[in-house]
Amino acid sequence: MILYHVTVKIDNDVRQDWLTWMKNVHIPDVMDTGRFESYRITRMISDEDDGTTFSIQYTAKDMGAIDQYLSNEAPSLQADHTRRYEGKFVAYRTFHHILESSDS
């Protein structure tokens, strides 16, 4: 299994709108691609004046599924996010092999 980990720091003035949009629109759109098995969204436990940091973790069967997502669906989904929250967030993405999990 592969973990596709997206970290987003969103400005506090749009935080609630962003979280609602992520839960109701963006994450369901990502999951509807069929490339991922599950997801988890978390919020960093800290108070920050300049924004709130969230982590969205998607699990995929293998790197091939993620490569297909990155080639075929990610560009338009990420563009939608950027258009909606341009100048209000920073994001980075990492990939991890899941070596062991109590979920599996």
C-alpha positions in Angstrom: 0.0 0.0 0.0 1.0 3.6 -0.7 0.1 6.6 1.3 -0.4 9.8 -0.7 0.0 12.6 1.9 -1.2 16.1 1.2 -0.4 18.8 3.7 -2.3 22.1 3.4 -1.9 25.3 5.5 -5.0 27.4 4.9 -5.6 31.0 5.9 -7.8 31.1 9.0 -10.3 33.5 7.3 -11.3 30.8 4.8 -10.6 27.7 7.0 -14.2 26.7 7.6 -15.2 27.2 4.0 -12.2 25.2 2.9 -12.9 22.3 5.3 -16.5 22.1 4.2 -15.5 22.2 0.6 -12.9 19.6 1.1 -15.3 17.2 2.9 -18.2 17.7 0.5 -16.6 18.3 -2.9 -12.9 17.8 -3.3 -12.3 14.6 -1.3 -15.4 12.9 -2.8 -14.1 13.9 -6.2 -10.7 12.4 -5.5 -12.3 9.2 -4.2 -14.6 8.9 -7.2 -11.6 8.5 -9.4 -11.3 5.0 -8.1 -7.6 5.3 -7.6 -7.7 5.2 -3.8 -8.9 2.7 -1.2 -9.5 5.1 1.7 -8.7 8.6 3.1 -8.2 10.4 6.4 -8.2 14.1 7.1 -6.5 15.5 10.2 -5.8 18.9 11.7 -2.5 19.8 13.3 -2.9 20.5 17.0 -1.6 24.0 17.4 -2.8 27.5 17.2 -1.3 29.5 14.4 -2.1 33.1 13.7 -1.4 32.8 10.0 -3.3 29.7 9.2 -4.3 26.1 10.1 -2.5 23.0 8.9 -4.4 20.0 7.7 -3.3 16.7 6.4 -5.2 14.6 3.9 -3.9 11.0 3.6 -5.1 8.8 0.8 -4.2 5.1 0.6 -3.7 3.4 -2.8 -3.1 -0.2 -3.7 0.2 0.7 -5.5 2.2 3.5 -7.0 0.7 2.7 -10.4 -2.7 3.9 -9.1 -1.2 7.1 -7.8 0.7 7.6 -11.1 -2.6 7.3 -13.0 -4.2 9.7 -10.7 -1.4 12.2 -11.0 -1.4 12.0 -14.8 -5.2 11.9 -15.4 -7.2 13.5 -12.6 -4.9 15.5 -10.3 -4.2 18.4 -12.6 -7.9 19.5 -13.0 -8.7 18.7 -9.3 -5.7 20.7 -8.1 -6.6 23.5 -10.5 -10.1 23.7 -9.0 -8.6 24.0 -5.5 -6.1 26.7 -6.6 -8.8 28.8 -8.3 -11.0 28.6 -5.2 -8.3 29.4 -2.6 -5.6 31.1 -4.6 -3.3 33.1 -2.3 -4.9 31.6 0.8 -2.9 28.3 1.1 0.3 26.5 0.7 0.5 22.8 0.0 2.9 20.0 -0.5 2.6 16.3 -1.3 4.6 13.3 -0.3 4.4 9.6 -0.9 5.1 6.8 1.6 5.2 3.0 1.5 3.0 1.7 4.3 5.1 -1.0 5.9 2.7 -2.0 8.6 -0.7 -0.8 9.8 -3.3 -2.0 12.2 -5.9 -1.1 9.5 -4.6 -3.8 7.2 
